[in-house]
Amino acid sequence: MALAFALLAGCEDAGLNRSAGGVYAPGLAPGEEADQLQAGHRLMAAGQYQLALDAYMRAAAHEGLTPDTLAGMGSADLRLGRLGQAEDLLRRAVEEDPTFVPAWNNLGVLLMEREKYGEASEVFRRAYAADSGNSDTIRDNLRLALARMDDRLYSGVYDGEGGSVTFNDVSGGARLIGIGDEEALSPEEALESIEPL
């Protein structure tokens, strides 16, 4: 009986924050909360879009619907293919903060996905201007939107058999490929080449 009490005394509930030599990761310091917005950003970078959306929603519940939380939720929805929800959230984000470059860029990506090239090019122009022309990604996205707007057949998208799409113009038969001298892209690769910030 005394042995049982001695063993039970060693089973004292220390919680998950056991001593430094334990096998459990330390928790948060008392009184601290995890920054859900930063957690959402890290989850997006890791490709965990649904978990990121959940983190952004927790951030919105804690901080309110700020441009950061709106853009985070919109970007996660975009990656999850929820274009309608993403568009609403991203438009609200840029409405609240017209200088928020990532929200502008991601709205442009969404519009490209919906084949609204004219509006996408204008959105990318605003993003590029708000960023003072510092982002190569936005510049490339703007170029792609302008190219698709000028020539609906442009995309560098392959014909399904590994070749480029061919059409007739004044110079005869021209072969469409991606920007520069790259090989033709599959439709999935073409959409992935537009990089959200």
N, C-alpha and C positions, 0 to 999 in steps of 0.2 A: 504494500500500500504506500509506504514512504517512497519507494522507487517510482511509482506512478505519479505521485505529486511532484517529485523532482523532475521527471520527464515533462510533465505538463508545464512546469514553471519555465522550462526552456523554450516552450512554444508560444511565448508571449507575442502578441500581435504587434509587429513592428511596421506593418504596412509595406508598401512597395519601395519605400525609401529606406532600404536597409543600409547597413554600414558600407563604407567605401570598398571593402573587400568582397561584397556580395555579388551575386550574378545578375541582379536587376539594375536596369538603367535608373539613374536618379530622376526624380520627378521635378516639378517646378518648385522653386523656393516658395515658402508660405507667403501668401498675399499676391503672388504674380499670376498672370494669366498668359496663355500662349497668344501670340499675335496671329490671329486667324488670316489676316490679309497676306502676311508673309508666308504662312503655311500654304495658302492657296497658290501663291506664286511658285513655291517649291514643288507642289504637286503638279502644277501645269508643266513645269520644266521636266518632271519625271514621267509625263504622259498619263497621269492619273486624273483625267478630266472630270469625272463624276465626283471624286473625292475633293478635287479643287473647288468645284461648284458648291459642294457642301460647306467647305471652309469659307468661301466667299459669302455664303448665306449667313453663316455664323458671324462673320465680320460685319455684315450689314445689320444684323440684329443688335450687335453691340455698339457699332459706330454710327449707324444710320446709312441711308442710301447716298453715299458720297460718290463722286466721279470714279474713285478708285474701286469701290465695291461694285458699282454698276458695270464698269469696264471689265472687271475680273469675271463677274457672272456672265456678261455678254461674250467674252472670249472663250470661256469654258463651254457655253452653249454652242458657240460656233464650232468648236472642236468636236462636240457631240452631235453635230448635224442638225441642231435645233435652230434653223435659220431665222424663223419668225421671232422667237423669243430673243435671240441674240441681237437682231436688228433693233428691236425696241429698246433693249438695255444699252446698246452702244450709242444709239441716237440720243438717249437721255444723258449719257455720260458726256458727250461732246456739247450738248446743250448747256449743261451745268458748268463745264470747263472747256471753252473753245480752244485752249492751248494744250490740251491733253493729247500728246502725239500718239501714244500707243492705241488709244481709243479711236482716233481718226484712221490710223493705218488698218486696224482690225475691221472697222466699218467698211473701208475700201476693199479689203479681202472678201468680206461677206458679199458686197455688191458684185465683185468679180464672179463669185460663185453663182450668183443669180443672173449672170450675164447682162448686168446693167453697167456696161463699160463707160458710158458717158458720165454717169453720176460717180462711178468709181474713180475715174480720172480726176474729177473735181475734188473728191474727198482726198485722194492722194496728194493733189496740189496743196490742199490746206494742211495736210500732215507735213509735207515737205517744207512749206513756209513756216509752220509753227516750230519745226525742228531746225530752222535756219539752214537747210540743205546739208545737214551733217550726216544723215543716214543713207548709206548705200542701199539698204533694203527698201526703203520708201522710194528712192529714185528708181530702182529696178521695177518695183511694183507700178509706179507711174508710167514708166516706159511700156510695160506690158499692157496696161489699160489703154494707153494711147494707140498702141499698135492694134489691139483688138477692136478699138472703136473705129479706127480708120479702115480696117479690112476685116470684116466679120469672118473670113476664111482663115485669117492669120491665127496661128496658135502654135505652130510647130507640132501639132498633134498628128500622130501617125494614123495610117489608114487601116490599121488592124492586122496588116500583114508585114509589119516591120518597115514599110516605106513611108515616105512623106506624102501628104496630100498634094495632088497636082491640079492646077487649073489653067485655063487659057487666058492670057492677057495680050496686050499689044505686041509684046516681044516674042510671042509663041508660048510654049509651055514652060512655066516657071515652077520650081520645086520649093515648097514652103518647108522651112525647118525652124528651129528655135532661134532666139536672138543670137546673132553671130554665126559661127560655123558649127554649132553643136549638132548632135544627132537629133532626130525627131523624138519627141516625148510621147509616152502613153498618156491617155487622158488623166489617169491618176497622178502621174509625175508632173503633168502640166499644172494641176491644181495644187500639188504640194510645193511647186516652185515659188508660189506666192507665200511669203513668210510673214505670219503675224508677229508683231513685236511682243 
